[in-house]
Amino acid sequence: MDVQRKRALLLIGAAAAFLIVLAGRSVLSVLIQIKPYDEPLIWMVEHIGSIPIMLATGLLIFAFFYYWVRGRIFNKAQRAAKAERELEQLEARGSGARLFQTLRWRFLLIFIVSMGLTGCLLVIGHAFISYLIFKDPNSLGLKWVINNIGSPILMTICGILLFFIVFYLTTSSMIGYLKQITTGLQVIAKGQLDHSIPVKTTDELGLLAHNINRMSRQLSLSIEEERNTEKTKNDLITGVSHDLRTPLTSILGFLEAIEDDRYKDEVELRYYVNIAHEKSRGLKRLIDDLFEYTKYNNQDELDIRELDLIGFLRQLAEEFVPSLNKADMVCRIDAPDGAMLIAADGESLVRAFENIMTNAINYGSQGKFIDIRVAVEDGQAVIAFSNYGEPIAKQELPRLFERFYRVEQSRSTHTGGSGLGLAIVKSIVERHRGTITVRSSKKETVFEIRLPLYS
């Protein structure tokens, strides 16, 4: 709450307390003249004093008004957040913890308050009528009602009517909140899943609103995931169709030329056959990548075992020595001494690291080095693969791990692969409960993988 609102609330509370105390003083001035209320009121005034009584009453009224209004008007968002937290804690503890936070207790409290207020109103009404009779003994109307109906019957009838009125007024907020929940449900039923019902209480109504909001959020997420799945499927079909059609069209073209004898001599025939063979091998690589992507993207169980990460990376670097020599590159490993244990599926993890190494060789051969740095941070193993080739444009970085996305847009097999390599890496790393990020500058391009340590 800001300072201006707090000051305004203090002034309003003080004014309200002052006016209520004045009104109460006027009522007591009347009651002190009427039996049987005169004796206890005279005793309180003589032994306590009217000023202390007025001050104490004013302070109580001010405190009640200040905290009630502050909670009801100025802190709706905070109250809703607090109610949400309390409901989550109550759900964690179980239903037994909600003994005194149920609608039964609220109705019981409302019943007690209604009875008390009805009694107070009857006392005030009785005193007022007694005062009128005292002031005007010749009031035939009041005397006739009392003589012909009887004061007990009259007070009983008024008490029942007053109780129903007070009960209706004290339950209006609860019924209004129930109507608000019903209206919110109707809005959600029409498809507005982002609509949120305010959580005002921690009883069954608040829990109902909390669960409806949670259901709405989960339903919205499910629909969004279904849309994303459908889009992913369509994108996959589009990408596969594009990447399969191009080499297949080329293969069919050369085979038709051979079938129709449209070649000059055996040299040209072997040239056509070699091109068809290369295109077929590229097609096989694409199909293998698709198979691996779907394999690692499915929820098949991984063969998780204890794995020495440093020894694993050194063995990987040795296996890449021929490819590194061919590209005139050197792989350097900077890792702590000893073993660093992680829980991983060695077969799938080697596929991920191979894809990153192959990517570094294809695009970073100008830098002559591939550096692998290993460290431990926050209970995780951090593996950074660095190459020193051409930097990747900043706008390209967020899309590197998408299926079929390639920085080189021509999709030529001479300048890159199928566009599935890094998508496979991301899928494998995430299935190991890890993360992968990339950053690129003029100095270096770094693929950083974080995997949980073995425990």
C-alpha positions, -999 to +999 in steps of 0.1 A: +000+000+000+014+034-009+017+064+016-012+084+001-036+056+004-025+048+039-030+085+050-064+086+033-075+054+051-063+068+084-083+100+080-114+081+069-111+056+098-107+084+123-137+103+109-159+071+109-149+062+145-157+098+156-191+098+140-200+063+154-189+073+189-211+104+188-240+084+176-234+058+203-232+085+229-266+098+218-281+063+220-266+057+255-280+091+267-314+078+258-309+043+273-296+057+306-330+071+312-349+038+306-352+009+329-337-018+330-308-003+311-302+027+335-285+009+364-256-009+345-250+022+324-249+045+354-225+021+372-201+021+341-201+059+339-195+064+377-167+037+380-150+040+346-159+074+332-176+085+300-143+097+284-123+065+289-153+045+276-156+068+245-118+066+238-117+028+241-147+024+219-133+049+194-100+030+192-117-003+188-140+010+160-110+027+143-089-005+144-117-026+131-125-001+103-088+003+093-079-033+091-112-044+076-111-017+048-074-022+042-080-060+037-112-056+016-104-026-006-067-019-009-051-053-009-073-075-032-043-087-052-023-094-021-053-112-005-058-133-036-021-143-037-021-151+000-052-172-004-036-191-032-005-198-011-026-209+019-046-233-003-015-248-017-001-253+018-035-268+029-035-292+000+000-303+009-009-309+046-042-326+037-079-320+044-075-324+082-057-291+084-088-273+071-110-280+102-116-244+111-115-231+075-147-246+061-181-233+050-196-250+081-176-228+104-184-197+083-221-205+084-219-211+122-201-178+127-226-160+105-254-176+125-239-165+158-232-129+145-268-127+131-282-138+164-260-112+183-269-084+159-306-094+161-304-092+199-287-058+198-313-045+174-341-058+196-326-041+227-323-009+208-358-012+194-372-020+229-354+010+244-366+033+216-402+022+220-399+025+258-385+060+253-414+070+230-439+058+256-420+076+283-420+108+264-456+105+252-476+084+277-508+092+257-494+074+226-525+052+220-511+034+190-481+018+209-502+011+239-529-006+218-502-028+201-487-038+234-520-044+251-536-064+223-506-083+209-482-084+238-446-073+240-432-109+240-451-119+209-442-086+192-405-090+200-405-126+188-420-116+154-396-087+151-367-109+161-375-135+135-379-108+108-347-091+119-328-124+120-337-132+084-327-097+072-294-098+091-287-133+079-294-124+043-271-094+045-243-113+062-244-141+037-246-118+006-209-117+002-207-155+002-236-159-023-221-131-044-188-150-045-206-182-055-223-163-083-189-149-094-175-185-096-206-196-116-201-167-140-164-175-143-172-211-152-196-200-179-169-177-193-144-206-193-170-229-209-173-205-238-136-211-246-119-182-227-094-204-210-073-174-199-100-162-176-091-164-140-116-166-111-103-145-081-095-166-050-109-147-020-111-173+007-095-205+019-127-224+024-144-248+000-154-219-023-118-206-025-106-241-031-132-245-059-120-213-076-084-224-072-090-258-087-111-243-116-082-219-124-057-247-123-079-269-145-083-240-169-045-235-171-039-272-176-065-274-203-051-244-220-016-259-219-029-292-232-046-275-261-014-255-268+007-286-267-017-304-290-015-275-315+023-275-312+024-312-318+002-309-349+024-280-361+055-301-354+041-330-373+033-308-403+067-292-402+084-326-400+064-339-430+072-307-450+109-308-442+112-346-449+093-342-482+116-313-493+148-331-483+138-364-498+124-351-530+155-332-541+180-361-542+154-385-553+145-363-583+182-361-592+187-399-589+156-406-611+169-381-637+202-398-640+187-433-640+163-423-667+192-410-688+210-443-684+178-462-691+172-443-724+209-446-734+214-408-733+251-409-727+280-407-751+304-433-738+312-455-708+330-425-691+299-405-691+279-435-680+302-440-650+298-403-643+261-406-641+263-437-620+287-420-595+264-390-591+234-413-586+254-433-561+264-401-541+228-389-541+217-423-528+243-422-501+231-387-491+195-400-491+205-429-468+222-405-444+191-384-443+169-414-436+193-426-409+192-391-393+154-392-394+154-426-378+178-414-351+158-383-344+126-402-340+144-428-319+159-402-295+128-381-295+106-409-283+102-418-247+121-451-249+140-460-217+177-450-217+203-474-205+216-451-177+248-462-162+278-447-143+301-431-169+335-414-166+330-383-186+366-373-189+378-407-201+347-408-224+357-375-241+394-385-245+383-417-262+360-397-285+388-373-294+411-402-304+384-417-326+381-383-344+419-381-351+416-392-388+388-367-395+407-340-377+439-347-396+420-346-429+407-311-419+441-301-407+428-296-372+437-305-336+414-313-307+426-301-272+410-312-240+412-291-208+398-312-179+405-318-143+427-348-133+409-379-123+375-391-131+342-372-133+312-394-130+279-388-146+248-409-151+243-414-188+234-437-217+269-440-234+255-450-268+232-420-272+256-396-255+284-405-279+260-398-308+254-363-294+291-355-289+299-369-324+273-346-340+289-316-322+324-326-332+313-332-368+296-298-368+328-281-354+350-298-381+326-288-410+322-252-399+353-244-379+382-258-399+396-223-405+404-220-368+426-252-368+416-261-332+387-277-313+388-271-276+369-292-252+367-277-217+353-297-187+343-282-153+319-287-124+294-259-116+264-261-092+265-299-090+266-303-128+292-313-153+298-285-178+312-295-212+321-267-236+330-275-273+347-245-289+357-239-325+372-208-341+356-207-375+333-181-389+309-167-363+272-175-364+249-145-368+231-135-337+196-140-352+205-175-363+215-188-328+179-193-314+170-216-343+201-238-345+185-267-327+153-267-348+147-296-371+159-291-407+173-257-399+206-249-414+226-216-413+235-223-449+201-221-465+209-237-499+206-272-483+236-283-504+252-316-492+286-301-499+282-274-472+262-292-445+241-321-435+205-328-431+198-301-405+189-328-379+222-332-362+218-304-336+181-313-331+193-348-322+219-334-298+193-313-280+169-342-277+196-365-263+208-339-238+173-331-226+165-368-221+195-369-198+179-340-178+206-316-191+207-284-211+225-272-242+232-236-252+252-219-279+270-186-281+291-172-310+314-143-314+343-133-337+366-151-313+349-185-310+317-205-312+309-225-281+283-253-276+279-257-238+263-288-224+253-292-187+247-327-173+239-338-137+267-355-119+263-391-108+250-395-073 
